[in-house]
Amino acid sequence: MNSQTIKISVITITYNSEETLEDTIKSVISQEYDNLEYLIIDGGSKDHTLDIVQKYRDKIAVVVSEPDNGISDAFNKGIRLASGEIIGIINSDDLLLPGALKAVAKAYEESVDVYRGRTIRWNDVTDVKTRSIPSMRFPAKSIRKRSVSHQSTFVTKRAYEKYGAYDVNLKYMMDADLLIRLYEAGTQWKYVDADLAVSRSGGVTDRNSFWTKRKESFAIIRNNNGGVFFAFLHMIWFLIRQSIKKVLSVFGIDRMCIIYRNKIVHD
């Protein structure tokens, strides 16, 4: 199949996203790629989200607006409805960079199921931007910190159908779970040498999510051939890293390290 004929589906899930959604939509529909299918899955927004969607309705193939059972459920709705050979997910506060879909299509190979490119992380409060390089190995038996960055990850429809989509029981770590399952299943991955998306961050961090994330990570590793030992090891190593990070943050060193690692080294 010629790369120019590959149909790529892009899914955006929304819920009360009126402040950021329009920029996201524009970043998708402005892609100079003809064989694009754009889907918006809304969770029943109460603000002006749907008014914004309606403004661009002729550019959007599928619009669904109904209550859902969380982020994973919304992702899965979009995946089921998508008809493209390759599926990407870009959240309603993130941006797809110009030329992203062409870069993914150019990288297409029949035997590859996972395509991963670089993500620009933008803190819209401090206006600091760093580049995140995707992790291309996701074994369950690992204590390394890995870059998930689903915004710059594209997965084939056949892989979702064969290995399953997002786990609706997970609230935070569904992206890591998916990548670990796909990696452990032996799927082929390919690095796309391009900046594909902007992940917007900033504002208040949900501190109550910390232990929920750790519990979910433990279960993911344990349930995907990692076993209890590596699940415990991963948690211990994470807590050690967090302790070191807190000490460094007192002197402002942690922020300098993040910028150096992501922006200077990889530029």
C-alpha positions in Angstrom: 0.0 0.0 0.0 1.3 3.4 -1.0 1.9 5.7 2.0 -0.2 8.4 0.4 -3.2 6.2 0.4 -3.0 5.2 4.1 -6.2 6.4 5.9 -5.3 7.9 9.2 -8.0 8.4 11.9 -7.5 11.1 14.5 -9.6 11.0 17.7 -10.2 14.0 20.0 -12.1 13.3 23.3 -13.7 16.3 24.9 -15.6 17.4 28.0 -16.2 21.1 28.7 -13.2 22.0 26.6 -14.3 25.3 25.2 -11.1 27.1 26.2 -8.7 25.0 24.2 -10.7 22.8 21.8 -10.7 25.2 18.8 -6.9 25.3 18.6 -6.9 21.5 18.7 -9.4 21.2 15.9 -7.6 23.7 13.8 -4.3 21.8 14.3 -5.9 18.6 13.0 -8.0 19.9 10.0 -5.1 22.1 8.8 -3.0 19.0 8.2 -2.1 18.8 4.5 -3.1 15.2 4.3 -6.1 14.2 2.2 -6.9 10.7 3.6 -7.8 12.0 7.1 -10.7 10.9 9.2 -11.4 13.1 12.2 -13.6 12.0 15.1 -14.7 14.0 18.1 -16.0 12.0 21.1 -17.6 14.3 23.6 -18.7 13.3 27.1 -21.8 15.4 27.2 -20.3 18.9 27.6 -22.3 21.6 29.4 -20.4 24.6 28.1 -19.9 25.8 24.5 -17.7 22.9 23.4 -20.4 21.6 21.0 -20.9 25.0 19.5 -17.2 25.0 18.6 -17.5 21.5 17.1 -20.5 22.6 15.1 -18.5 25.5 13.6 -16.1 23.0 12.0 -18.7 20.2 11.5 -18.0 19.8 7.7 -14.4 18.9 8.5 -15.2 16.3 11.1 -16.3 12.8 10.0 -17.8 11.6 13.3 -19.2 13.5 16.3 -20.6 11.7 19.3 -21.8 13.5 22.4 -23.0 11.4 25.3 -22.0 10.6 28.8 -19.1 8.1 29.1 -17.4 6.1 31.8 -14.1 8.0 31.8 -11.2 8.7 29.5 -10.6 5.1 28.5 -14.2 4.5 27.6 -14.2 7.7 25.4 -10.9 6.6 23.7 -12.4 3.2 23.0 -15.6 4.6 21.5 -13.5 6.6 19.1 -11.3 3.5 18.2 -14.4 1.4 17.5 -15.8 4.0 15.2 -12.5 4.8 13.4 -12.1 3.3 10.0 -8.4 4.3 9.3 -5.6 1.8 9.0 -3.7 4.0 11.6 -5.3 5.7 14.6 -3.9 8.7 16.5 -5.4 10.4 19.6 -4.9 14.1 20.3 -6.6 15.5 23.4 -8.7 18.6 23.4 -5.9 20.7 25.0 -3.1 19.5 22.8 -2.0 20.3 19.3 -1.0 18.3 16.2 2.0 19.9 14.6 2.1 20.8 10.8 3.1 17.8 8.7 2.6 15.3 11.4 0.3 13.0 9.5 2.5 13.1 6.4 5.4 12.1 8.6 3.5 9.1 10.0 2.3 8.1 6.5 5.8 8.3 5.1 7.0 6.0 7.9 4.3 3.4 7.2 5.3 -0.2 6.8 2.8 -3.2 6.5 4.5 -5.0 9.4 4.6 -2.1 11.9 1.8 -1.6 14.4 3.1 1.3 16.6 4.6 4.6 15.3 6.1 7.0 17.8 7.4 10.5 17.2 8.7 13.4 19.3 6.4 15.5 21.5 6.9 19.2 22.4 5.9 19.7 26.1 4.6 23.2 26.6 3.9 24.6 30.0 1.5 27.4 29.1 1.9 29.0 32.5 5.7 29.5 32.3 5.9 29.2 28.5 8.8 26.7 28.9 9.0 24.2 26.0 10.9 20.9 26.1 11.2 18.1 23.6 10.3 14.6 24.7 11.9 11.7 22.9 9.6 8.6 22.7 10.6 5.4 24.5 10.7 2.6 22.0 10.9 -0.3 24.5 8.2 -0.9 27.0 8.9 -4.2 28.7 6.9 -4.9 31.9 10.2 -5.9 33.6 11.7 -2.4 33.8 12.2 0.2 36.4 13.2 3.0 34.0 11.1 6.1 33.5 9.6 5.9 30.0 8.0 8.6 27.9 4.4 7.7 27.2 3.3 10.7 25.1 0.2 9.3 23.5 -0.2 12.5 21.5 2.7 11.4 19.3 1.8 7.7 19.2 -0.1 6.2 16.3 -1.4 2.6 16.5 -2.9 0.4 13.7 -6.5 -0.5 13.9 -5.6 -4.2 13.6 -3.4 -4.0 16.7 -6.3 -2.6 18.7 -8.6 -5.3 17.4 -6.1 -8.1 18.1 -4.6 -7.0 21.4 -7.4 -4.8 22.9 -7.8 -1.1 23.4 -7.7 0.9 26.7 -8.5 -0.6 30.0 -11.6 1.1 31.4 -10.6 0.1 34.9 -7.6 2.5 34.8 -8.0 6.2 35.6 -4.5 7.5 35.0 -2.1 4.9 33.6 -4.1 3.6 30.6 -1.5 4.8 28.1 1.4 3.0 29.8 -0.8 -0.1 30.1 -1.6 -0.1 26.4 2.1 0.3 25.3 3.3 -2.4 27.7 0.7 -4.8 26.4 1.5 -4.0 22.8 5.3 -4.4 23.4 4.9 -7.6 25.4 2.7 -9.0 22.5 5.7 -8.6 20.2 4.3 -5.9 17.9 6.8 -4.1 15.7 7.4 -0.4 16.5 8.9 2.4 14.4 10.4 5.7 15.4 9.1 8.6 13.4 11.9 11.2 13.1 9.7 14.3 13.5 8.0 16.5 16.1 4.4 15.3 15.9 2.5 17.0 18.6 2.4 19.6 21.4 1.4 18.5 24.9 0.1 21.4 26.9 0.6 21.4 30.6 0.4 23.8 33.5 -2.0 24.7 36.3 -2.6 22.6 39.4 -1.4 19.1 39.7 -3.8 16.6 41.2 -1.9 15.5 44.3 -4.6 13.0 45.2 -3.8 11.0 42.1 -0.2 10.0 43.3 -1.0 6.8 45.1 -3.7 5.8 42.6 -1.1 6.1 39.8 1.3 4.0 41.9 -1.3 1.3 42.5 -2.2 1.2 38.8 1.4 1.0 37.8 1.9 -1.9 40.2 -1.1 -3.8 38.8 0.0 -3.1 35.2 3.5 -4.5 35.7 2.3 -7.5 37.7 -0.4 -8.4 35.1 1.8 -8.1 32.0 4.5 -10.6 32.7 6.4 -8.3 35.1 5.5 -10.2 38.2 5.2 -9.0 41.8 9.0 -8.6 42.2 9.4 -6.1 39.4 6.2 -4.4 40.4 7.6 -3.8 43.9 11.0 -2.8 42.5 9.4 -0.3 40.1 7.5 1.3 43.0 10.5 1.5 45.3 12.7 3.0 42.5 9.9 5.5 41.8 9.7 6.6 45.4 13.5 7.0 45.5 13.4 9.2 42.4 10.7 11.3 43.8 12.6 11.8 47.1 15.7 12.9 45.1 13.6 15.2 42.9 12.1 16.9 46.0 15.6 17.5 47.4 16.8 18.9 44.1 13.7 21.1 43.8 14.7 23.0 46.9 17.6 24.4 44.9 15.8 24.6 41.6 18.0 22.0 40.1 15.3 19.6 39.0 13.8 22.1 36.5 17.3 22.7 35.1 17.8 19.0 34.6 14.5 18.5 32.8 15.2 21.3 30.4 18.8 20.1 29.8 17.8 16.5 29.3 14.9 17.2 26.9 15.8 20.4 25.2 19.6 20.7 25.0 20.7 17.1 24.7 18.0 16.1 22.1 17.9 19.2 20.0 
